[in-house]
């Protein structure tokens, strides 16, 4: 079984990290990964390495965006659960996401994957052998899987120095190495980030996020009962691992919505 992660940039002008893992119930191993720009490049990479084999694909990008403005149900629920961890999601809407190219890139790549025999379906059964893809969001997933109080702040933001980000990247590397069911090449996971700046650091960031997204495919395949679909296929969703107490919160929220 193969597990793919796509850290999808909102525009083809920017790089997207795409990673392939191969795994069984015991372990997932790194097969290959790289940075790509166009949807065609991404699809060709998947076809070349997967062909018609069974695979789950996690995509870090909004895939269903029905709302012209505001936020989706997915972001609303992610905020309720993860805001205290600084892991709430930015609003996803058609006006914002289409401002670069006039299209919603997640929707476009969904169409392309569907032509290759992949089904858009975030409702995964334990150890199922299928070809499916779904939307994920690394920040809350990282918080849950590594049991953190706050997100890792490795991304380029105002007032974050290289020294600060390099330290956060080192934490990210160590957390990924701590996953006993994930095997990564030393040349990838032990890279000295202090040698990286600018585009080189951004490419490495995208590759690590691609690895994490691929691992989310694998984790969901093994532990669907520990994950939740925040939202639905009509209003938009995010699939993420959740803390045990969050399962009850989601049930309570669902009940309140039914009452309303």
N, C-alpha and C positions, 0 to 999 in steps of 0.2 A: 504494500500500500504506500502511496506517495502523498506527501503533505507539502503544499505550496503556500508561500507568503508573498503578498504583493503590497509593498508600501507605496501606494499610488499617489504620485504628485497630481495636483489639480490641473496642471497644464503639461503638454508634451515638451514645453520649453525647459522643464526641470526634470531631473533624474528620478527614477523610481527603482527602489531596491526590490529585486525578485529572487527568491531563494527556494530551492527544492530539497526536501528531506525525504528519506526512505525509511520506513519503520515497521515494527511489529509491536506486539503488546509489551515487549521489554524495553525497547530503545528506538529512538529516531536518530539517524545519522545524516550528516550534511552530504549532499550529493554535489550541488553546484549553486552558484549565485552570482549575480552581477547587477550593474546599473544600466537601465535602459530608458529611452526617452519616448518612443512612439508606442502606440497600442499594438501595431503590427510587430514590432520587435519583441514585445512581451509575449504575444501569442505564439510567435515562432519559437521562442525560447521554451515555452511550455510544451508545444508540439514536439520539438526536437528531443526533449528529455522525458516526456511522459507518453507521447503517442496516444493510444487508446486505452491505456491502463487506468485503473481506479485511482482517484485522487480527490482530496479535499483542498479547496483553495480559500484562504482567508485574505480579505482585501481591506486594507485600511483606507477607506474612502466611502462617502455616502453613496449607496447604490440605488436607493429608492427615495426620491425627493418630490413629493406631491405638492408641497407648499411653496407658493411664490415668494413669501417673505416669512419673517419670524423664525421659529425653531420647530423641529419635528418632535413627535412624541418621544422618540429615542433620546434626544438631548434633554428633554424635560425629565425623563426617568433617570438618566445618567447623572444629572445634576442633583436630584433628590438623594441618590445613593452615595455619590462620590465627591460632592462639592467639598466636604470637609477634608478630603485628601488632596485637594487642588486638582482633581481629576475629572471635573465636569467638562462636557464637550462644547466646543464653539457652535453657534447656531448654523445649521445647514438649511439653506433655502435656494430656490432656483435662481433668484436674482443674484445672490452672492456667488454661487458656484459657477454660473454661466458667464460671469463678467470677464473672464479671460478669453474664452473661445466661442461663446454663444451656445455651448453644449454642457451637459453634466457629464463629466468624464466617466464617473462610476457607472452611469447608465449605459454609456457607449460600450465600455469594456464588458459589461454584463451581456449585452446583445451579442458581442463577438464570442464570448465563452459559450453562450447558448448554442451557437452554430457549430461548436466543437463537441457537443454532446454533454456539456455540463449543465446541471440543473441549479437554478437559484433557489436555495432552500437552507435556512439556518437551523431547522429542527432536526438535529443529528441524533441517530440512535447509536448506542454503544457498539463500537467495533464494526459498524456497517461498511460494506464494500460497495462504494458508489462513486459517482463523479458529480460533486456538488461544489458550489461556491457561496460565500456569505460575507457580510460586512463585520469587521471587528474594529476595535479602538484600543491601541496599546496602553495608553496611560492607566485606565482603571484596571486593565488586566495585569499590568506590571505590579500595581499596588496589591492586588489579591494574591497573585502567585508567589510574590516575594514577601508578603505580609509586611508591607510598609505603612508608615504613618502619613507619608506624603509622596508625591510623584518624584521620579528622577528628573532633574532639571538640566539635561544635557543639550537641549536644543538651543539654537541661537536666538536669544532674546535681548532686549535693551538691558544694559547694566550687568550683563553676564560676561565676565572676562574669560579668556581662553583657559587660564589656570583653573578657574571655577568649573568650567565645562569639562576639562580634561579629568578632573577628579570625579565628576558625575559619570563620565564615560567609563572610568575604571570600575566604579561601582556596578554599572550595567554589565560590563564584561564579567565581573566576579559573580554576579547573580546568575547570568547565563551559564557560567561554568559550574555553578552549584546544582544545576538541574541534573539529577542522576540518570535520567532517561533521555538525555540529549548529548550527542557526541559531535563536537565541532573541531575543525582543524586548528592546530596551534597558530598557524600563520594568520588565521582570521581572528580568533578570539583573544590572542595574546599580543595583538598589534600595539606598538607603542604610540599612543594617540598624541603624545607630546611632540611627535614629529609631524603632526598634521594640522593644517590651518586651511581656512577658506574652503574652496571646492573639494579639496582632498578630505577634509574633515566631514563635510556634508555628505560625500559619497559613502564614507565609512558609517556615518549615522544611518543613512538609508539602508545600507547592507545589514547592520545590526537589527534595525526595525523589520527588515524583510525576514531575517532569521526568527525574530520573536513572533511575527505573524505566522510563519510556517509552523512554529512550535504550538501556537494557539490552535491550528488545525489538528495537530496531533493530540494535544491535551483534550480538546473537545471530543475527539474520536474515542479517547479512552475514558473520559470523565464527563459525559454530557449532563449527568445529574448534578454536577458542581457548577454548571453554567446556566445562564439565563438569557433569553431573548428579550431585550428591552425595547418594547414597541411591537410592531407587527408588519406584515408584508403590504399592508394598505397605506399606513401612515409613516412607514420608515422604521427601522430597527437598528440595534447594535447587539451583537452577540458577545458576551464577556463572561469569564469566570466571576463568581460572586462569593462573598463571605457567607457563612451559613445563616447568620442573622438577617442578611439581606433577602433571603428566600421568603422569610415571613413578612418582611416589609413589602415585598412585591405582591404577595397574596393580599395583604391589607389594602394596598393601593388598588389592586384589581377589584376587590370587593366594593370599595368606595366608588369606583367608576361605574360599577354595575348599578349601585344604588342611585347614583346621579342620573 
